[in-house]
Structures are given as structure tokens and as C-alpha cells.
């Protein structure tokens, strides 16, 4: 006689169906046969919960059915695995939305007190970050090191995520356990990001010596990973300066009134720019001028969730 009872066999069958991404009808058949929807299914090289396998394959229909039949969404206590954190981390957007729709707690935390929003930020997943923000995630949740999502976005120079968090109202002045704000963490490697967080992006003349900078077809190298170009537009009465900072992924435009010298300034991430050709042109000029569009970072300096002391 088999050492497995009917429920064990059904649970093992459900795991195989989920692992092999079988049709929903086959998954439901295993559930009807009494499979444990909170069981664990192991392969020779991996293991996961049933809902975890569904998240891995981004199957929102299966996730909804598993939860309707009793699958837990909160993960195990003091565990580093939580379905929503996994979905956000891996940019499984359909899975993440299904989990939220079915009642998963947006503020669930792992053993290091990190939420899905913090994990998605650390792994540079702006689409996941946007989804979590749109569904009401706590922007200022803090992990054991006292860091918020904005701290990690700032420390890694993730301009698009910084902008998403700021536009949604993330706290700019929250100190971590070492009393560093997000701007403090960006200041050394990504000064433009620090300025964006503080709301004090500097004027071009104060930030970079444009007049003395190397030039290429109207472009000027203003930093190791930054170029700028200036154009007078007398028809509208303005001088327009455009700055492309590739370490931060940030575009800044300064418009100066030629008559009054009054200035206005705006910033966008590269992802927010409608004109991607302008970014490519700036990148080409940067390379020709000897700049670095994607500087290699010292990974030892980057904060890893849960590792070591507060940044």
C-alpha cells in the first residue's frame, strides 16, 4: 500500500500541475480531489508553496482560484518568502495585482521588515513600484535599518523610481537608523538625485562649468556622465538649456527669459520623456566626449536589504 494518502497524492499532483504550468482545468481537478492548497511542492532543485509556483508563472487565474479555496497570502511568519513580495520583486504584475485584489496585505513584511515596495525598489522594478503605489502601499514603511523605499532608490540612483515615489508623496526627510535621509544617501554618487529629493535642483551655471566644457556638435560635457546643450530661441524670447544626466537617468530643462533673465526649471526622468531620440543623441554625444553613460558602480557601496548595519 502507498505511504501517501489520497490528500498527499492530490497535493503532489497539484504541485506538478502548477510547476509545469498546466491548464486551469487540470489545476482545479487536483483541488477538487482534496489537494492542500497551502502545501509545498519540491523539485530536485527548488521548492515553493502552491501559490508561489503560481506567482512564478504569473498566473492570475490560478492565484485567484487558490485563494478562493483557502490558500494563504501572508506567507510564513518570520520567513523571507511572501507571495506579494515575490511578485513585486520578479515583476510578475498580473500575479501581484491578483494578490492585492484577493486581499493580500500590501504591508506584509519579511524577517528584515521589508515590504513589497522596498523589495521592488531595491531590484529596480518601476512597474512593480507603480502598481504598489496605485494600490495604496505605505510609501514610508521602514525596514530594520530604518530605510524607506526612497532611501534605496536614492542610494542606487534610480531616478524613475525616485520620481514615482516623490510624485506619490513619499517623505523626503525621514532619517534611517544612522540619521541619513534619502537625499543624504544620494549625495555622493548621485547629486542630481539628491537635489531632486530636496527640491533644489541647482542652476546649470552653479552646477557645472559649461563654458569651459568639451564640446561636440553643440553638446558640452558637464560631468563624467552628463551633457548639456544650450539654444537661443528669440522667436519665443527664451534661452533653453537641456541637461541629460545618465548616472541618475534625469533630464533637466532650464528656460531663461532673454529680456528679464527670469528662469524656470523642470525635471523628468528619461522614462518620462516623450522624445527618446533626444536621449539617444545626448548619449552619443556623451560617448564621443569621453563620458560614461552607464558608470560601473562599486557594488560594495550599495545597500542590500537586510545586510549589515543601517546605511
Secondary structure by P-SEA (a helix, b strand, c coil): cccccaaaaaaaaaaaaaaacccaaaaaaaaaacccccbbbbcccccccaaaaaaaaccaaaaaaaaaacccccccccccccaaaaaaaacaaaaaaaaaaacccccccccccccaaaaaaaaccaaaaaaaaaacccccccccccccaaaaaaaacaaaaaaaaaaaccccccccccccccccccccccaaaaaaaacccccccccccccccccccccccccccccbbbbbcccccbbbbbbbbccccbbbbbbbcccccbbbbbbbcccccccaaaaaaaaaaaaaacccccccccccccccccccccc
